[in-house]
Each structure stands twice: as C-alpha cells, then as structure tokens.
C-alpha cells in the first residue's frame, strides 16, 4: 500500500490540515483493525483509504486514530488533489462513502459535494457548552444577544455543534476543557465543537474545531463542519441562500487554512480548496 501525507486547504507544505492518504489501487479494503492501526501510526486526525473502481469512480473510508467516521472533508480534498497530481483523476468524479455518494470535481482546486445539509437540533441550555470552552457564560451570553445566533447541531455528512462566540479575539483565546467537550459531544451524538466568530475582514467567519471524543483535540481545517456551518449561517440569515464563501481556520495552531464553500441554487453545499503533497512512502504491514 502506498501512503501519502497531504496538507489540505493550503497551497504550500506545512500549512492547512494534514491527512494521511492510503492508495489501495483495485484491491479490497484491508481488515478494519489494520486500517485503524495505520491511522493511529500516521497520527493525523483522519486517514483516507482509497479504492479506485474506474477512472472516475472511487470508494473511500476514513479513520481517525480512534475510530472510523462516515466522512472527512479535508481528507477527501487531499485525496483528489493527490489523484489529480498523479494523473489518476481529472474533472467530475464519483466518490462512494459511508455518508453517501458524493460528486467531486478533481483538479488543482478540488470542490466536493457534501451530504444534504440540515439542522438537527437546537440546544436551549448552552451554559455547560460555554463553560467547557473556558468562557464566563453570563458575560458571553450578554455579548451574543446582539448576534441573536443559536447553538445548533448541524449536519453535512457529520453532526457538529455550531457555537458562536462574540469576536475573533475571544475565539483565538479559547482554552477548552477537553474532557468536558468530549462528554458534551458524546451526549449530543456529535463529532465536534465547531466554534466561530463573524468578522468583517473578507472571510465569512473565523473558526476553531475541537473533537477530542475522536482523538482530535483541535483541527486546523474541517470540510464537513464548515459545510454544516455554511448551511447554519444561511438558515439563520447571516449569509445569502446561494453564493461562495470562505472560512479561515487554524490560526491558533499556526496552520492557517482557507476553506472554500458554495451553496448552489438547489441548496447543495460544496466544500473545497487546494492541497500540497508533503511526503510519500510504502506501508509494510507484513
């Protein structure tokens, strides 16, 4: 098995969000236990295992160091940028995942169709959520009343909790209690805390994403969660129901990433960006 390390949502190595990509060719997926071991060995937030079914059709599975997940946006962007670089994918492709079949446009910039987005739940009692982020709930709640934005679970392939904070300074200063974040994430059957701040600086929002329940304390770029955030912001009247948007993530980690999203006329959300290949090698598992 050939493996690659690819930084997604950046055009240069050592930026964006790194993912492991394992190319299986036409072979079947290996044993789940082995794929989990490989993901744990590579130590990235997600590793994608890719089967090539034809020149335009692929089957992908995604593993964190702790478990399999249905979909990973940044690993998909990384994979199709890599496949394009290797001359194995160009233009419109079909990607089979546990979250459903997705259309992907492979090229120098990859854009992928996300699962049909929806709001899953509105969380009324948010005090424990803000406390888990290390924030004074009464102060933050009074500041957020101006924004009038709810805390909601949104879905675009995975369930994530959308959490507004007053401004970018508050966002970048967050020091979450990871155990509390994991407990709340589990209680709401979600993947992460996706925390965001609106800023008038050319980006739709600045974001941070915490997923300790799945062994990911913080991610520098998250495709699925930003697709869900795009839908959330449109539903709550912050952005138009159609158009192109951009989210800045990873600042606090020193790995700034720009995640592009698009809402099509039919409400379909797309996520994408560029990627840089950092390393390649051969997995010796026998």
Secondary structure as GFF3:
##gff-version 3
##sequence-region A 1 286
A	DSSP	beta_strand	2	8	.	.	.	ID=ss1
A	DSSP	beta_strand	17	23	.	.	.	ID=ss2
A	DSSP	alpha_helix	32	42	.	.	.	ID=ss3
A	DSSP	beta_strand	47	52	.	.	.	ID=ss4
A	DSSP	beta_strand	57	63	.	.	.	ID=ss5
A	DSSP	beta_strand	68	69	.	.	.	ID=ss6
A	DSSP	alpha_helix	73	85	.	.	.	ID=ss7
A	DSSP	beta_strand	91	97	.	.	.	ID=ss8
A	DSSP	beta_strand	100	106	.	.	.	ID=ss9
A	DSSP	beta_strand	110	113	.	.	.	ID=ss10
A	DSSP	beta_strand	118	122	.	.	.	ID=ss11
A	DSSP	alpha_helix	127	132	.	.	.	ID=ss12
A	DSSP	alpha_helix	137	144	.	.	.	ID=ss13
A	DSSP	beta_strand	152	155	.	.	.	ID=ss14
A	DSSP	beta_strand	159	164	.	.	.	ID=ss15
A	DSSP	alpha_helix	168	172	.	.	.	ID=ss16
A	DSSP	alpha_helix	178	187	.	.	.	ID=ss17
A	DSSP	beta_strand	192	197	.	.	.	ID=ss18
A	DSSP	beta_strand	205	211	.	.	.	ID=ss19
A	DSSP	three_ten_helix	212	214	.	.	.	ID=ss20
A	DSSP	beta_strand	216	219	.	.	.	ID=ss21
A	DSSP	alpha_helix	223	235	.	.	.	ID=ss22
A	DSSP	beta_strand	243	249	.	.	.	ID=ss23
A	DSSP	three_ten_helix	251	253	.	.	.	ID=ss24
A	DSSP	beta_strand	257	263	.	.	.	ID=ss25
A	DSSP	beta_strand	269	273	.	.	.	ID=ss26
A	DSSP	beta_strand	275	282	.	.	.	ID=ss27
###
